[in-house]
Amino acid sequence: MTPIAVILTILGYFALIYGISRLASRDSSNAAFFSGGRNQRWWVVAIAMIGSCMSGVTFVSVPGMVGVSGFGYLQMCLGFIAGYLVIAFVLTPLYFRLRVISIYQYLEQRFGMASYRTGACFFFISKMLGASVRLFLVCLTLQLLVFGPLGLPFWLNALVNVAIVLAYTYRGGVKSLIWTDVLKTGVMILSVVLTLVFIARALQITDLFSAIVDSGLSRVFWLDDVNHPQYFWKQFLGGLFVVIATTGMDQDLMQRTLSCKDYRDSQKNLVVSSLLQVVVIALFLCLGVLLQLYANRFGIAASGDRLFPAVATGVGGNAGGLPLAVGILFVLGLVSCAYGAGGSALTALTTSFTVDILSVKGRDEHQVRRLRGGVHIAMAVLMAVTIIVFERLNNTSAIDAVYRLASYTYGPILGMFAFGILTRRPLRDRWAPVICVAAPLLCLVLDLNSARWLGGYHFSYELLLLNAALTFLGLLCAAKRPAAAGKTGAAGGSD
């Protein structure tokens, strides 16, 4: 696939999402930017959520990981479904009752300003790093396909991609994102399904199910070795708490959920989208098997995150001669995932920084619009810088990096929300920042020494649960006596 073909494909897609964004953002207010006006149809949000939860990392890394872990990722997906039920029936009614713009305003009402700012800061770090990792993977692929062959540097690649994301989210915010995510979901699924069809034809496969089962790459459950990173309960519990933390306690994805008119519509959206997401991920894993079979037959040496780009675009040799349509579908799917996730993160970062850190209290509509516009541009610049830094440091699988980062940065947020919802005890608010910094540092020490201290045990994504538990225990130690709870403690009781 030539650089010009890639550029034309990206420009065509960008023109489409920019047009949709402009239509959706007509007469857009600050309320529409931050929360979508709270009048979106639940089924539209459910379709949008499928795409918004999947990034360029999903598009490239999930098929690429099949060669190492088979269908083991589905174990984590079962945890995802359980996590979405917790979000739907515990967190969502709470957020709607409090009528928050930023979900971290709950921490202010429950504990105080120090806890509020701590939660917002951890989200800011988490989302900036996670979004940058996701967009970084796309930049790597485009460097291979476009910028490298044209002799252009990686830093220009990063700036161009972030500028595209900024352009279509600048005015409309959440209201625009919902409709562009609907488009993203459709493009992504169409790309995967048609790519499956083209590769199956190239391999002369008539029975896709039998080919996947006979490949030796379709193992789902790992129940025999507790020390193995793919052990079922590690993956299931990791998926459960990753979703609760990175969706239910993440301003990015909850902005969409809170754009529905009431909590019951939000619950429908969450349950339906969680089930559909598992189906889509299963399609990605099936694609991963065919990519492995294709690479083995035609001698393509690429693996992991590089496998799908190599097969689809012919980079590094493609003896099977897949049609140009496969390359176009790959680029469309990749940029739709990447720009959707990047735009979502940029909007959430703008909302959190504007509302939580700078505060909009006492400002009129025009002042808030100017403030969020400046913050939006600043967040875009910081994201581009972070991507450039990642390019210097990258040495791991992107999807593993995303969940590893989440284990450290979302753990304190999960612990704070759990303490607020599961107990009625008030907190000595000033201790919240200290506890939330100490917990991930302790987890890092344990993670680095687990094999030596715990008889060969290696932490996987369950590290998030440990991080949250340490935060919870720290907050319990810093809590006031129940008798002193009064009005503050009553604010955070379970529903």
C-alpha positions in Angstrom: 0.0 0.0 0.0 1.6 3.3 -1.1 1.9 6.4 1.2 -0.4 8.3 -1.1 -3.2 5.7 -0.8 -2.9 5.9 3.0 -3.0 9.7 3.0 -6.1 9.7 0.8 -7.8 7.2 3.0 -7.1 9.2 6.1 -8.2 12.5 4.5 -11.4 11.0 3.3 -12.2 9.6 6.8 -11.3 12.9 8.4 -13.5 14.9 6.1 -16.4 12.6 7.1 -16.0 12.8 10.8 -15.3 16.5 10.7 -18.6 17.0 8.8 -20.5 14.9 11.3 -18.9 16.8 14.2 -19.9 20.2 12.7 -23.5 19.1 12.3 -23.6 17.7 15.8 -22.1 20.8 17.3 -24.4 23.4 15.9 -25.6 25.7 18.6 -23.4 23.8 21.0 -23.3 25.1 24.6 -20.8 24.4 27.4 -23.4 21.9 28.8 -23.4 20.0 25.4 -19.6 20.0 25.4 -19.3 18.6 29.0 -22.3 16.3 29.2 -24.0 16.1 25.8 -27.0 18.0 27.1 -28.3 14.9 29.0 -30.8 14.2 26.3 -29.1 11.5 24.2 -31.0 8.3 23.2 -29.7 5.3 25.1 -29.3 3.0 22.1 -27.3 5.6 20.3 -25.0 5.9 23.3 -24.7 2.1 23.5 -23.5 1.9 19.9 -21.1 4.8 20.5 -19.8 3.0 23.7 -18.7 0.0 21.6 -16.4 2.2 19.6 -15.3 4.5 22.4 -14.1 1.6 24.5 -11.8 0.3 21.7 -8.8 2.2 20.4 -6.1 1.6 17.9 -4.5 -0.6 20.6 -7.5 -2.9 20.5 -7.5 -2.9 16.7 -3.8 -3.9 16.4 -2.8 -5.5 19.7 -5.8 -7.8 20.3 -5.3 -9.7 17.0 -1.5 -9.6 17.6 -1.7 -11.2 21.1 -3.4 -14.4 19.8 0.0 -15.9 18.9 1.0 -15.8 22.6 -2.2 -16.2 24.6 -4.8 -17.6 22.2 -8.3 -16.5 23.1 -7.3 -16.0 26.7 -8.4 -12.3 26.5 -12.0 -13.5 26.6 -11.4 -14.4 30.3 -10.9 -10.7 30.9 -13.9 -9.9 28.8 -16.1 -12.0 31.2 -14.8 -9.7 34.0 -15.7 -6.7 31.8 -19.4 -7.8 31.8 -19.5 -8.2 35.6 -17.8 -4.8 35.9 -20.4 -3.1 33.7 -23.2 -4.5 35.9 -21.5 -2.8 38.9 -21.2 0.5 37.1 -24.8 0.3 35.9 -26.5 -0.5 39.2 -24.2 1.0 41.7 -22.3 4.0 40.3 -24.7 5.3 37.6 -27.6 6.0 40.0 -25.2 7.8 42.4 -23.9 10.1 39.7 -27.3 11.0 38.4 -28.6 11.7 41.9 -25.7 14.1 42.5 -26.1 15.8 39.1 -22.3 16.1 38.7 -20.5 17.4 35.6 -17.3 15.8 36.6 -17.7 12.4 38.4 -14.8 13.5 40.8 -17.1 16.1 42.3 -18.5 13.1 44.2 -15.2 12.9 46.1 -15.6 16.6 47.1 -19.1 16.0 48.4 -18.1 12.9 50.3 -14.6 13.7 51.7 -13.5 17.2 50.8 -11.4 19.3 48.4 -8.1 17.5 48.9 -9.7 14.1 47.9 -11.5 15.8 45.0 -8.3 17.2 43.6 -6.4 14.0 44.2 -8.9 11.9 42.3 -9.0 14.5 39.4 -5.1 14.6 39.3 -4.8 10.8 39.2 -7.4 10.7 36.4 -5.5 13.4 34.5 -2.2 11.4 34.7 -4.0 8.1 33.9 -5.9 9.4 30.9 -3.0 11.4 29.5 -0.7 8.5 29.6 -3.3 5.9 28.5 -4.5 8.1 25.6 -1.0 8.8 24.5 0.0 5.1 24.4 -3.1 4.4 22.3 -2.4 7.2 19.8 1.3 6.4 19.9 0.6 3.0 18.4 -1.2 4.5 15.5 1.6 7.0 15.0 4.1 4.1 14.8 2.0 2.4 12.1 1.6 5.6 10.1 5.4 6.3 10.5 5.9 2.9 8.9 3.4 3.4 6.1 3.6 7.2 5.3 5.9 9.4 7.2 9.0 7.1 7.1 8.8 6.4 3.3 8.3 10.2 2.7 11.4 11.0 4.9 9.3 12.9 7.5 10.2 12.8 11.3 8.1 11.1 14.0 7.5 14.4 15.8 5.7 15.8 12.8 3.6 12.6 12.7 2.5 13.1 16.3 1.6 16.7 15.8 -0.4 16.0 12.6 -2.4 13.2 14.3 -3.1 15.2 17.5 -4.1 18.2 15.3 -6.7 16.0 13.5 -8.2 14.9 16.8 -8.2 18.5 18.1 -10.0 19.8 14.9 -13.1 17.7 15.2 -13.6 17.9 19.0 -12.8 21.6 19.6 -16.4 22.8 19.3 -18.8 20.0 20.0 -17.2 18.0 22.9 -19.3 15.0 24.1 -22.2 15.8 21.8 -19.9 15.5 18.7 -18.1 12.5 20.1 -21.2 10.4 20.5 -22.1 10.6 16.8 -18.5 10.3 15.6 -18.2 7.2 17.8 -21.3 5.7 16.2 -19.5 6.1 12.8 -16.3 4.7 14.3 -18.2 1.6 15.6 -19.6 0.9 12.2 -16.3 1.4 10.3 -14.4 -0.7 12.8 -16.8 -3.7 12.6 -17.0 -3.5 8.8 -13.2 -3.4 8.5 -12.8 -6.5 10.7 -15.5 -8.5 9.1 -14.4 -7.7 5.5 -10.7 -8.4 6.4 -11.7 -11.8 7.8 -13.5 -12.6 4.5 -10.6 -11.5 2.3 -8.0 -13.4 4.3 -10.2 -16.5 4.5 -10.5 -16.5 0.7 -6.7 -16.0 0.3 -6.2 -19.1 2.6 -9.0 -21.0 0.8 -10.8 -21.5 4.1 -14.4 -22.6 3.6 -15.2 -23.5 7.3 -14.0 -20.6 9.4 -15.0 -22.2 12.7 -13.1 -25.4 12.1 -10.1 -23.6 10.9 -9.9 -21.5 14.1 -10.5 -24.6 16.4 -7.9 -26.7 14.5 -5.3 -23.9 14.6 -4.2 -24.6 18.2 -4.7 -20.9 18.9 -8.2 -20.9 20.3 -7.6 -21.8 23.9 -9.9 -19.7 26.1 -9.5 -20.8 29.7 -6.2 -21.2 31.7 -7.0 -22.9 35.0 -3.9 -25.1 35.7 -1.2 -22.7 36.9 -1.9 -19.9 39.4 1.5 -18.4 38.7 0.8 -18.0 35.0 -0.2 -14.4 33.9 -3.2 -15.9 31.9 -4.6 -17.8 34.9 -8.4 -17.4 34.8 -9.1 -15.7 38.1 -6.3 -13.2 37.5 -7.8 -12.3 34.2 -11.4 -12.3 35.3 -10.8 -10.2 38.5 -8.5 -8.0 36.5 -11.2 -7.4 33.9 -13.8 -6.8 36.6 -11.9 -4.1 38.4 -10.2 -2.6 35.3 -13.7 -1.8 33.9 -15.0 -0.5 37.2 -12.0 1.8 37.5 -11.3 2.7 33.9 -14.9 3.1 32.8 -17.1 3.7 35.9 -14.5 6.0 37.6 -13.2 7.5 34.4 -14.5 10.9 33.3 -13.9 10.0 29.6 -16.4 7.1 29.3 -18.8 8.2 32.0 -19.4 11.5 30.1 -21.2 9.4 27.4 -23.2 7.4 29.9 -24.3 10.6 31.8 -25.5 12.1 28.5 -28.6 9.9 28.6 -31.7 11.5 30.0 -31.9 9.4 33.2 -30.1 6.6 35.0 -32.4 3.9 33.7 -31.5 4.7 30.1 -27.9 4.8 31.1 -28.3 1.3 32.6 -29.7 0.0 29.4 -26.8 1.5 27.5 -24.2 -0.1 29.7 -25.7 -3.6 29.8 -26.3 -3.8 26.0 -22.9 -2.2 25.1 -21.0 -4.6 27.4 -22.5 -7.6 25.7 -21.9 -6.3 22.2 -18.3 -5.4 23.1 -17.5 -9.0 23.9 -18.9 -10.0 20.4 -16.7 -7.5 18.7 -13.6 -8.5 20.7 -14.3 -12.2 19.7 -14.2 -11.0 16.0 -10.8 -9.4 16.6 -9.5 -12.7 18.1 -10.8 -14.7 15.2 -9.0 -12.3 12.9 -5.9 -12.8 14.9 -6.0 -16.6 14.2 -6.3 -15.9 10.4 -3.4 -13.4 10.5 -1.2 -16.0 12.2 -2.2 -18.7 9.6 -1.6 -16.3 6.8 1.8 -15.2 8.1 2.9 -18.8 8.6 1.9 -19.8 5.1 3.5 -16.9 3.3 6.6 -16.4 5.4 5.8 -13.1 7.0 8.1 -12.7 10.1 6.1 -9.9 11.8 4.4 -10.7 15.2 2.6 -9.0 18.0 1.5 -5.4 17.3 3.3 -5.5 13.9 1.5 -8.5 12.5 -1.8 -6.9 11.4 -0.1 -3.9 9.7 2.4 -6.2 7.9 -0.3 -8.6 6.5 -2.8 -5.9 5.6 -0.5 -3.4 3.9 2.2 -5.7 2.6 5.0 -4.0 4.6 7.9 -6.3 4.8 6.7 -8.6 2.0 3.3 -10.1 1.4 3.6 -13.1 -0.8 -0.1 -13.8 -0.7 -1.0 -10.7 -2.6 -4.0 -9.5 -0.6 -6.0 -6.9 -2.6 -5.6 -3.2 -1.9 -9.0 -3.2 -0.3 -7.6 -5.0 2.8 -5.0 -2.3 3.3 -7.7 0.4 2.9 -9.9 -1.4 5.4 -7.0 -1.7 7.9 -6.2 2.0 7.7 -9.9 3.0 8.0 -10.3 0.7 11.0 -7.1 1.9 12.6 -7.7 5.7 12.2 -11.4 5.4 13.2 -10.3 3.7 16.5 -7.4 6.0 17.1 -9.1 9.3 16.4 -12.2 8.3 18.3 -10.2 7.3 21.4 -8.0 10.3 21.1 -10.9 12.7 20.7 -12.7 11.1 23.6 -9.7 11.4 25.9 -9.0 15.0 24.8 -12.6 16.0 25.6 -12.5 14.3 29.0 -9.1 15.8 29.9 -10.5 19.3 29.0 -13.6 18.7 31.1 -11.7 17.4 34.1 -9.0 20.1 34.0 -11.5 22.9 33.4 -14.1 21.8 36.0 -12.0 20.0 38.6 -8.6 21.8 38.6 -9.4 25.4 37.4 -13.1 25.4 38.4 -15.9 27.1 36.5 -17.8 28.4 39.6 -18.7 32.0 39.3 -17.9 32.2 35.5 -20.5 33.0 32.9 -21.1 31.0 29.6 -18.7 33.1 27.6 -15.9 32.9 30.1 -16.2 29.2 30.5 -16.2 28.8 26.7 -12.9 30.7 26.4 -11.4 28.9 29.3 -12.2 25.4 28.0 -11.0 26.4 24.5 -7.6 27.3 25.8 -7.5 24.2 28.0 -8.5 22.0 25.0 -5.5 23.3 22.9 -3.1 22.9 25.9 -4.2 19.3 26.4 -3.6 18.6 22.7 -0.1 20.0 22.9 0.7 18.0 26.1 -0.6 14.8 24.4 1.6 15.4 21.4 4.7 15.9 23.6 3.8 12.7 25.6 3.6 10.7 22.4 7.0 11.9 21.3 8.4 10.9 24.6 6.8 7.4 24.3 8.5 7.0 21.0 11.8 7.4 22.7 11.0 4.9 25.5 8.8 2.2 23.9 9.8 -1.3 24.5 6.6 -3.3 25.3 3.3 -4.4 23.8 0.9 -1.4 23.7 -2.1 -3.2 25.1 0.0 -4.5 28.0 1.3 -1.0 28.6 -2.2 0.4 28.8 -3.4 -2.0 31.4 -0.2 -1.8 33.3 -0.5 1.9 33.5 -4.1 1.5 34.6 -3.1 -0.8 37.4 -1.0 1.9 39.0 -2.9 5.1 38.2 -6.5 4.0 38.6 -6.0 1.9 41.8 -6.1 5.0 44.1 -9.3 6.2 42.3 -11.0 2.8 42.7 -9.9 2.7 46.4 -11.3 6.2 47.1 -14.7 5.5 45.4 -15.0 2.1 47.1 -14.3 3.7 50.5 -16.8 6.4 49.9 -19.6 4.1 48.7 -19.0 1.1 51.0 -18.5 3.0 54.3 -20.1 6.0 56.0 -17.0 7.1 57.8 -15.7 10.6 57.2 -12.1 11.1 56.2 -9.2 13.3 57.4 -9.1 14.8 54.0 -5.6 16.1 54.1 -4.2 12.5 54.2 -5.8 11.5 50.9 -3.0 12.7 48.6 -0.3 10.9 50.8 -2.2 7.6 50.8 -3.0 7.7 47.1 0.7 8.2 46.3 2.0 5.6 48.8 -0.3 2.8 47.6 1.0 2.6 43.9 4.6 2.9 45.2 4.1 -0.1 47.5 2.5 -2.0 44.5 5.6 -1.2 42.4 7.9 -2.6 45.1 5.8 -5.8 45.3 5.5 -6.2 41.6 9.3 -5.9 41.1 10.0 -8.5 43.9 7.0 -10.8 43.7 8.8 -13.7 42.1 11.4 -13.7 44.8 9.1 -13.0 47.7 6.0 -15.0 46.7 7.5 -18.2 45.4 7.6 -17.4 41.7 4.2 -15.5 41.6 3.9 -12.9 38.9 1.3 -10.2 39.1 -0.9 -9.5 36.1 -3.8 -7.0 35.9 -5.0 -8.0 39.4 -2.3 -5.5 40.6 -5.1 -2.9 40.2 -7.1 -4.7 42.9 -4.2 -4.8 45.2 -3.5 -1.1 44.6 -7.1 -0.2 45.4 -7.1 -2.4 48.5 -4.0 -0.7 49.9 -5.6 2.7 49.2 -8.8 1.6 50.9 -6.9 0.4 54.0 -4.9 3.6 54.1 -8.1 5.7 54.0 -9.6 3.5 56.7 -6.7 4.3 58.9 -7.1 8.0 58.2 -10.8 8.0 58.8 -12.5 9.7 61.7 -14.4 7.8 64.3 -17.9 6.8 63.2 -19.4 8.9 66.0 -17.9 12.0 64.3 -19.4 11.2 61.0 -22.5 13.4 61.1 -23.6 15.0 57.9 -20.4 14.3 56.0 -20.6 10.5 56.4 -24.2 10.4 55.4 -23.3 11.8 52.0 -21.5 8.7 50.9 -23.6 5.8 52.0 -24.5 2.9 49.7 -27.6 3.2 47.6 
